[in-house]
Amino acid sequence: MADSPDVQVRVLEALESAHNYNRWLADLTLPYLGDDPIEAGSGLGTSASLWLERGVPSITVSEPTPEGSAQLRKRFEGETRVVVAQVDLTDAPSGEHSACVALNVLEHVDDHIAALRGALRLVRPGGNVVMFVPAFQFAEGRFDRMIGHYRRYTRRSLADAFERAGVRPLSVQYVNAPGLVAWFVAVRLLGRVPREGRRLRVWDKLVVPVVRRAEGRWSPPFGQSLLAIGQAR
């Protein structure tokens, strides 16, 4: 099924209201960003705003389309720490960023090896490649196809993709174990579309903080998503 920009925008708007979840992702990725990261596929700019709040000195935000880039310019107008760029990871220019980070982007790219090689080109020697992606193909539902997902990942398949692209994987870990169960039931079995509403607010308020604390002490053997950290060789 073709990628639906309208559905994507609605989902991004819904997820922007998941404040605890977004803070969790921002904090998970923050230690690997360095002093001048680039975010590929910044969407509405939610994560970049949180990283700026947490003291990232400068960041480049990007989208592959003129419309997406224009939206980011509007959001970050007057913010001197932000550079807005139009970047397609599969055809990325050379750069000297401290890290390239992409949250829920790689699964939208047909040639994900080319995208990882593009991320590698964007960073300086020793810089980090930080990817956050959905996990487990069995959890794929109609919604995945609706918004243009090509695949889901396991720890092994994501580490293999990093290796094939020339990125040295440092760690690949599952995130949000209860979220996988909830996603499988709601999206895979019941065919629901994630959207803002009471269920999302309750999950974000009551469940996410508990899961975050638990997974801060224990790395789960499965999860809704994967966080992979790689390094330029």
Residue frames as qw, qx, qy, qz and C-alpha x, y, z in Angstrom:
[[0.000, 0.887, 0.461, 0.000, 0.00, 0.00, 0.00],
 [0.381, 0.615, -0.036, 0.689, 1.28, 3.48, -0.83],
 [0.356, -0.207, -0.444, 0.796, 2.68, 5.69, 1.85],
 [0.087, -0.809, -0.503, -0.292, -0.04, 8.10, 3.03],
 [0.279, 0.294, -0.266, 0.875, 1.32, 11.54, 4.06],
 [0.453, -0.525, -0.081, -0.716, -2.02, 12.52, 5.63],
 [0.875, -0.383, -0.293, -0.047, -2.02, 9.45, 7.86],
 [0.686, 0.083, -0.331, 0.642, 1.62, 10.03, 8.75],
 [0.009, 0.449, -0.147, 0.882, 0.92, 13.61, 9.81],
 [0.675, -0.513, -0.143, -0.510, -2.03, 12.52, 11.97],
 [0.894, -0.227, -0.321, 0.216, 0.08, 9.86, 13.65],
 [0.486, 0.236, -0.280, 0.793, 2.95, 12.32, 14.27],
 [0.262, -0.520, 0.044, -0.812, 0.50, 14.79, 15.78],
 [0.829, -0.442, -0.229, -0.256, -0.93, 12.07, 18.01],
 [0.845, -0.091, -0.310, 0.427, 2.46, 10.87, 19.16],
 [0.225, 0.495, -0.219, 0.810, 3.58, 14.43, 19.92],
 [0.539, -0.588, 0.035, -0.603, 1.05, 14.37, 22.76],
 [0.925, -0.247, -0.269, 0.109, 2.71, 11.26, 24.29],
 [0.024, -0.912, 0.313, -0.264, 4.94, 13.43, 26.45],
 [0.675, -0.546, 0.494, -0.039, 6.42, 10.75, 28.71],
 [0.896, 0.214, 0.332, 0.203, 7.18, 8.45, 25.79],
 [0.502, 0.802, -0.043, 0.320, 8.87, 11.23, 23.81],
 [0.253, -0.853, 0.411, -0.201, 10.97, 12.24, 26.82],
 [0.857, -0.267, 0.438, 0.055, 12.01, 8.62, 27.26],
 [0.811, 0.449, 0.204, 0.314, 13.23, 8.35, 23.66],
 [0.204, 0.913, -0.176, 0.307, 14.99, 11.70, 23.89],
 [0.473, -0.734, 0.465, -0.142, 16.83, 10.61, 27.03],
 [0.922, -0.028, 0.365, 0.128, 17.73, 7.19, 25.61],
 [0.720, 0.552, 0.158, 0.391, 19.37, 8.74, 22.57],
 [0.073, -0.990, 0.092, -0.079, 20.85, 11.90, 24.13],
 [0.622, -0.626, 0.392, 0.260, 24.13, 10.33, 25.37],
 [0.710, 0.081, 0.539, 0.445, 25.10, 9.40, 21.80],
 [0.390, 0.866, 0.306, 0.073, 24.41, 12.69, 20.02],
 [0.610, -0.019, 0.043, 0.791, 27.52, 14.71, 20.80],
 [0.135, -0.507, -0.148, 0.838, 27.90, 18.42, 20.17],
 [0.307, 0.442, -0.263, -0.801, 26.52, 18.76, 16.62],
 [0.430, 0.156, 0.888, 0.057, 24.17, 15.95, 15.54],
 [0.364, 0.104, -0.418, -0.826, 21.92, 15.76, 12.51],
 [0.522, 0.194, 0.738, -0.381, 18.48, 14.21, 12.76],
 [0.132, 0.046, -0.742, -0.655, 17.22, 12.51, 9.61],
 [0.366, -0.443, -0.730, -0.370, 13.46, 12.56, 9.27],
 [0.082, 0.041, -0.523, 0.848, 12.72, 15.08, 12.00],
 [0.116, -0.580, -0.803, -0.070, 8.97, 15.06, 11.39],
 [0.165, -0.899, -0.308, -0.263, 7.34, 17.81, 13.42],
 [0.252, 0.629, -0.401, 0.617, 10.56, 18.51, 15.35],
 [0.739, -0.610, -0.104, -0.265, 9.38, 16.93, 18.61],
 [0.897, -0.224, -0.110, 0.364, 12.58, 15.07, 19.46],
 [0.490, 0.414, -0.078, 0.763, 14.86, 17.92, 18.40],
 [0.281, -0.742, -0.004, -0.609, 12.99, 20.28, 20.72],
 [0.838, -0.542, -0.038, -0.049, 13.53, 17.91, 23.64],
 [0.822, 0.049, -0.077, 0.562, 17.23, 17.49, 22.87],
 [0.200, 0.610, -0.054, 0.765, 17.60, 21.27, 22.79],
 [0.567, -0.719, -0.025, -0.401, 15.88, 21.49, 26.19],
 [0.915, -0.366, 0.015, 0.171, 18.42, 18.98, 27.48],
 [0.344, -0.814, 0.286, 0.371, 21.36, 21.13, 26.36],
 [0.746, 0.252, 0.406, 0.463, 22.43, 19.94, 22.91],
 [0.220, -0.556, 0.074, 0.798, 24.50, 22.94, 21.74],
 [0.363, 0.451, -0.338, -0.742, 23.50, 22.69, 18.08],
 [0.557, 0.170, 0.813, -0.012, 21.49, 20.38, 15.86],
 [0.244, 0.205, -0.534, -0.783, 20.61, 20.04, 12.20],
 [0.580, 0.286, 0.663, -0.378, 17.03, 18.89, 11.58],
 [0.129, 0.285, -0.661, -0.682, 16.02, 17.54, 8.22],
 [0.712, 0.348, 0.517, -0.324, 13.27, 16.12, 6.06],
 [0.492, 0.001, 0.675, 0.549, 13.60, 14.72, 2.52],
 [0.239, 0.675, 0.596, 0.364, 10.90, 16.99, 1.03],
 [0.127, 0.353, -0.010, 0.927, 10.63, 20.77, 0.61],
 [0.516, -0.600, -0.295, -0.535, 7.29, 20.71, 2.45],
 [0.803, -0.444, -0.338, 0.208, 8.77, 18.92, 5.45],
 [0.546, 0.037, -0.157, 0.822, 11.75, 21.23, 5.56],
 [0.095, -0.506, -0.141, -0.846, 9.48, 24.29, 5.39],
 [0.668, -0.615, -0.334, -0.255, 7.48, 23.01, 8.34],
 [0.763, -0.304, -0.261, 0.508, 10.65, 22.61, 10.37],
 [0.311, 0.275, -0.017, 0.910, 11.81, 26.12, 9.46],
 [0.367, -0.623, -0.233, -0.651, 8.51, 27.45, 10.75],
 [0.777, -0.543, -0.317, 0.032, 8.78, 25.56, 14.04],
 [0.730, -0.342, -0.089, 0.585, 12.39, 26.55, 14.72],
 [0.283, 0.767, 0.127, 0.562, 12.28, 30.09, 13.38],
 [0.206, -0.862, 0.206, -0.415, 14.55, 32.28, 15.50],
 [0.865, -0.455, 0.203, 0.061, 16.28, 29.30, 17.20],
 [0.223, 0.842, -0.482, -0.097, 19.96, 29.97, 16.57],
 [0.433, -0.414, 0.800, -0.011, 21.06, 26.48, 17.60],
 [0.711, 0.301, 0.630, -0.081, 19.07, 24.85, 14.80],
 [0.116, 0.392, -0.585, -0.701, 19.96, 24.41, 11.13],
 [0.751, 0.339, 0.439, -0.358, 17.24, 23.12, 8.82],
 [0.001, 0.411, -0.750, -0.518, 18.24, 21.00, 5.83],
 [0.862, 0.265, 0.003, -0.432, 16.58, 18.90, 3.15],
 [0.056, -0.497, 0.864, 0.061, 18.31, 15.53, 3.29],
 [0.933, 0.085, -0.165, -0.309, 17.48, 12.17, 1.74],
 [0.631, -0.553, 0.544, 0.028, 19.50, 9.53, 3.59],
 [0.868, 0.203, 0.411, 0.194, 19.89, 7.38, 0.49],
 [0.564, 0.614, 0.111, 0.540, 21.60, 10.30, -1.27],
 [0.427, -0.876, -0.100, 0.201, 23.14, 12.13, 1.68],
 [0.397, 0.817, -0.295, 0.297, 26.07, 14.51, 1.22],
 [0.666, 0.029, -0.501, 0.552, 29.32, 14.25, 3.16],
 [0.334, -0.846, -0.042, -0.413, 29.24, 15.90, 6.55],
 [0.387, 0.311, -0.646, 0.580, 31.13, 16.28, 9.81],
 [0.601, -0.555, -0.042, -0.574, 28.36, 15.82, 12.34],
 [0.215, -0.432, 0.782, -0.394, 28.95, 14.24, 15.73],
 [0.349, 0.144, 0.913, -0.158, 26.08, 11.81, 15.11],
 [0.401, -0.056, -0.493, -0.770, 23.25, 10.98, 12.73],
 [0.244, 0.138, 0.831, -0.480, 20.06, 10.03, 14.54],
 [0.430, -0.067, -0.512, -0.741, 16.83, 8.77, 12.99],
 [0.332, 0.058, 0.773, -0.537, 13.76, 7.76, 15.00],
 [0.570, 0.439, 0.662, -0.211, 11.27, 5.51, 13.19],
 [0.339, 0.733, -0.273, -0.523, 12.72, 6.37, 9.79],
 [0.084, -0.410, 0.855, 0.307, 14.79, 3.42, 8.55],
 [0.416, 0.248, 0.871, -0.088, 11.75, 1.14, 8.17],
 [0.455, 0.751, 0.252, -0.406, 10.29, 3.64, 5.65],
 [0.163, 0.724, -0.526, -0.416, 13.29, 3.32, 3.30],
 [0.941, 0.281, -0.084, -0.168, 13.27, 0.62, 0.62],
 [0.753, 0.365, -0.378, 0.397, 17.07, 0.45, 0.42],
 [0.562, -0.826, -0.009, -0.053, 17.91, 0.66, 4.10],
 [0.806, -0.178, 0.108, 0.555, 21.57, -0.26, 3.51],
 [0.368, 0.526, 0.178, 0.746, 21.93, 2.81, 1.28],
 [0.323, -0.857, -0.141, -0.377, 20.26, 4.87, 4.02],
 [0.768, -0.594, 0.030, 0.238, 22.70, 3.62, 6.65],
 [0.682, 0.112, 0.166, 0.703, 25.62, 4.38, 4.33],
 [0.087, 0.742, 0.193, 0.636, 24.17, 7.86, 3.91],
 [0.571, -0.813, -0.074, -0.091, 23.99, 8.26, 7.68],
 [0.816, -0.279, 0.095, 0.498, 27.63, 7.21, 7.83],
 [0.479, 0.454, 0.182, 0.729, 28.62, 9.86, 5.28],
 [0.174, -0.857, -0.187, -0.447, 27.02, 12.54, 7.41],
 [0.663, -0.746, 0.036, 0.045, 29.19, 11.91, 10.48],
 [0.120, 0.817, -0.555, 0.096, 32.82, 12.59, 11.28],
 [0.619, 0.206, -0.742, 0.158, 35.28, 9.73, 12.00],
 [0.208, -0.045, -0.787, 0.578, 34.27, 8.14, 15.28],
 [0.417, -0.072, 0.080, -0.903, 30.81, 9.70, 15.08],
 [0.337, 0.121, 0.882, -0.307, 27.69, 7.76, 16.00],
 [0.386, -0.118, -0.599, -0.691, 24.82, 6.38, 13.92],
 [0.234, 0.090, 0.743, -0.621, 21.71, 6.13, 16.11],
 [0.402, -0.111, -0.631, -0.654, 18.64, 4.29, 14.80],
 [0.378, 0.091, 0.706, -0.592, 15.32, 3.64, 16.51],
 [0.400, 0.089, -0.672, -0.616, 13.06, 1.23, 14.59],
 [0.809, -0.160, 0.135, -0.549, 10.00, -1.02, 15.08],
 [0.155, -0.372, 0.914, -0.042, 10.66, -4.62, 16.07],
 [0.391, 0.078, 0.910, -0.117, 9.40, -8.05, 14.94],
 [0.207, 0.031, -0.629, -0.748, 7.78, -8.76, 11.61],
 [0.179, -0.388, -0.904, -0.021, 4.96, -10.73, 13.26],
 [0.040, -0.580, -0.477, 0.659, 3.67, -7.46, 14.73],
 [0.006, 0.089, -0.412, -0.907, 3.18, -5.92, 11.27],
 [0.313, 0.549, 0.712, -0.306, -0.40, -4.88, 10.60],
 [0.379, 0.732, 0.472, 0.313, -2.40, -2.97, 8.04],
 [0.154, -0.973, -0.028, 0.170, -1.27, 0.25, 9.68],
 [0.546, -0.464, 0.453, 0.531, 2.40, -0.53, 8.94],
 [0.466, 0.289, 0.633, 0.547, 1.63, -0.90, 5.25],
 [0.101, 0.899, 0.422, 0.056, -0.62, 2.16, 5.29],
 [0.161, -0.959, 0.128, 0.195, 2.22, 4.45, 6.37],
 [0.582, 0.737, -0.342, 0.025, 4.86, 2.87, 4.16],
 [0.537, -0.585, 0.608, -0.022, 6.79, 0.47, 6.37],
 [0.628, 0.462, -0.592, -0.206, 8.99, -1.90, 4.37],
 [0.698, 0.032, -0.683, 0.212, 10.05, -4.04, 7.30],
 [0.586, -0.758, 0.158, -0.237, 10.43, -4.55, 11.03],
 [0.399, 0.605, -0.644, 0.247, 13.64, -5.67, 12.69],
 [0.873, -0.441, -0.175, 0.109, 15.19, -8.05, 15.17],
 [0.425, -0.804, 0.326, 0.260, 18.45, -7.47, 16.99],
 [0.669, -0.115, 0.585, 0.444, 20.24, -9.72, 14.52],
 [0.504, 0.633, 0.466, 0.358, 18.74, -8.24, 11.35],
 [0.003, -0.999, -0.025, -0.035, 19.46, -4.67, 12.47],
 [0.516, -0.661, 0.443, 0.318, 23.04, -5.47, 13.50],
 [0.673, 0.159, 0.586, 0.422, 23.53, -7.23, 10.15],
 [0.343, 0.861, 0.300, 0.224, 22.24, -4.16, 8.30],
 [0.246, -0.933, 0.215, 0.149, 24.73, -1.98, 10.19],
 [0.631, -0.362, 0.569, 0.384, 27.58, -4.33, 9.31],
 [0.608, 0.459, 0.539, 0.359, 26.60, -4.47, 5.62],
 [0.181, 0.956, 0.160, 0.167, 26.57, -0.67, 5.50],
 [0.578, 0.394, -0.309, 0.644, 30.02, -0.40, 7.07],
 [0.347, -0.690, 0.192, -0.606, 28.76, 0.88, 10.43],
 [0.368, 0.135, -0.847, 0.359, 30.28, -0.82, 13.49],
 [0.590, -0.595, -0.362, -0.409, 27.40, -1.80, 15.81],
 [0.068, 0.405, -0.640, 0.649, 28.12, -0.94, 19.43],
 [0.226, 0.140, 0.823, -0.502, 24.79, -1.94, 20.95],
 [0.415, -0.182, -0.556, -0.697, 21.37, -3.09, 19.78],
 [0.033, 0.111, 0.830, -0.545, 18.68, -3.34, 22.44],
 [0.188, -0.555, -0.730, -0.351, 14.94, -3.88, 22.62],
 [0.055, -0.040, 0.310, -0.948, 12.82, -1.10, 24.10],
 [0.539, 0.004, 0.130, -0.832, 9.30, -1.11, 25.56],
 [0.022, 0.011, -0.999, -0.047, 8.43, -4.77, 26.11],
 [0.292, 0.461, 0.719, -0.431, 4.78, -4.18, 27.14],
 [0.337, 0.579, -0.126, -0.732, 4.35, -1.95, 24.09],
 [0.163, 0.215, -0.860, -0.434, 4.95, -4.93, 21.79],
 [0.065, 0.319, 0.932, -0.159, 2.08, -6.85, 23.39],
 [0.238, 0.630, 0.379, -0.635, -0.23, -3.83, 23.26],
 [0.242, 0.508, -0.445, -0.697, 0.73, -3.09, 19.63],
 [0.051, 0.040, -0.959, -0.277, 0.19, -6.70, 18.55],
 [0.127, 0.481, 0.824, -0.271, -3.30, -6.79, 20.03],
 [0.199, 0.713, 0.257, -0.621, -4.44, -3.30, 19.04],
 [0.259, 0.652, -0.387, -0.598, -2.82, -2.87, 15.63],
 [0.089, 0.250, -0.912, -0.312, -2.08, -6.38, 14.36],
 [0.051, 0.275, 0.956, -0.083, -5.18, -8.20, 15.64],
 [0.152, 0.691, 0.575, -0.410, -7.80, -5.45, 15.95],
 [0.444, 0.492, 0.436, 0.609, -6.54, -3.29, 13.06],
 [0.155, -0.925, -0.263, 0.226, -6.61, -0.02, 15.00],
 [0.486, 0.619, -0.046, 0.615, -4.70, 3.09, 13.93],
 [0.476, -0.353, -0.389, 0.706, -2.64, 4.83, 16.67],
 [0.023, 0.681, 0.252, 0.687, -4.23, 8.19, 17.38],
 [0.001, -0.225, 0.469, -0.854, -4.52, 10.76, 20.12],
 [0.637, -0.417, -0.391, -0.517, -7.19, 9.86, 22.63],
 [0.666, -0.611, 0.231, -0.360, -7.93, 8.49, 26.06],
 [0.988, -0.065, -0.001, 0.138, -6.12, 5.18, 25.53],
 [0.626, 0.486, -0.201, 0.575, -2.91, 6.90, 24.44],
 [0.148, -0.734, 0.256, -0.611, -3.06, 9.40, 27.31],
 [0.832, -0.479, 0.158, -0.232, -3.63, 6.69, 29.92],
 [0.942, 0.120, -0.057, 0.310, -0.83, 4.51, 28.52],
 [0.432, 0.606, -0.214, 0.633, 1.54, 7.47, 28.40],
 [0.321, -0.706, 0.240, -0.584, 0.68, 8.66, 31.91],
 [0.797, -0.435, 0.290, -0.302, 0.47, 5.37, 33.80],
 [0.983, 0.066, 0.123, 0.122, 2.37, 2.69, 31.89],
 [0.612, 0.669, -0.196, 0.373, 5.31, 4.44, 30.21],
 [0.151, -0.789, 0.456, -0.385, 6.93, 5.78, 33.44],
 [0.832, -0.343, 0.408, -0.155, 6.80, 2.31, 35.01],
 [0.919, 0.329, 0.108, 0.188, 8.25, 0.62, 31.93],
 [0.353, 0.816, -0.282, 0.360, 10.94, 3.27, 31.66],
 [0.418, -0.697, 0.504, -0.291, 12.07, 2.71, 35.26],
 [0.920, -0.116, 0.371, -0.053, 12.03, -1.08, 34.86],
 [0.841, 0.465, 0.080, 0.266, 13.97, -1.09, 31.59],
 [0.082, 0.889, -0.357, 0.274, 16.47, 1.35, 33.04],
 [0.499, -0.554, 0.640, -0.187, 17.55, -1.52, 35.31],
 [0.646, 0.021, 0.762, 0.037, 16.86, -4.50, 33.03],
 [0.228, 0.383, -0.549, -0.707, 17.29, -5.01, 29.30],
 [0.784, 0.175, 0.409, -0.433, 14.23, -6.89, 28.00],
 [0.455, -0.110, 0.804, 0.368, 14.59, -9.84, 25.56],
 [0.223, 0.519, 0.679, 0.469, 11.90, -8.34, 23.31],
 [0.024, -0.504, -0.267, 0.821, 10.21, -5.01, 22.76],
 [0.468, 0.775, 0.371, -0.208, 8.04, -2.86, 20.55],
 [0.392, 0.900, -0.189, 0.032, 11.15, -1.14, 19.18],
 [0.863, -0.076, -0.024, 0.499, 14.91, -1.43, 18.85],
 [0.042, -0.976, 0.188, 0.103, 17.56, 1.16, 19.65],
 [0.893, 0.137, 0.076, 0.422, 20.82, 0.62, 17.79],
 [0.148, -0.927, 0.244, 0.243, 24.02, 2.59, 18.31],
 [0.876, 0.256, 0.144, 0.382, 26.75, 2.31, 15.69],
 [0.303, -0.798, 0.209, 0.477, 30.00, 4.08, 15.05],
 [0.599, 0.766, -0.226, -0.064, 31.87, 5.23, 11.97],
 [0.937, -0.119, 0.043, 0.326, 34.88, 2.99, 11.54]]
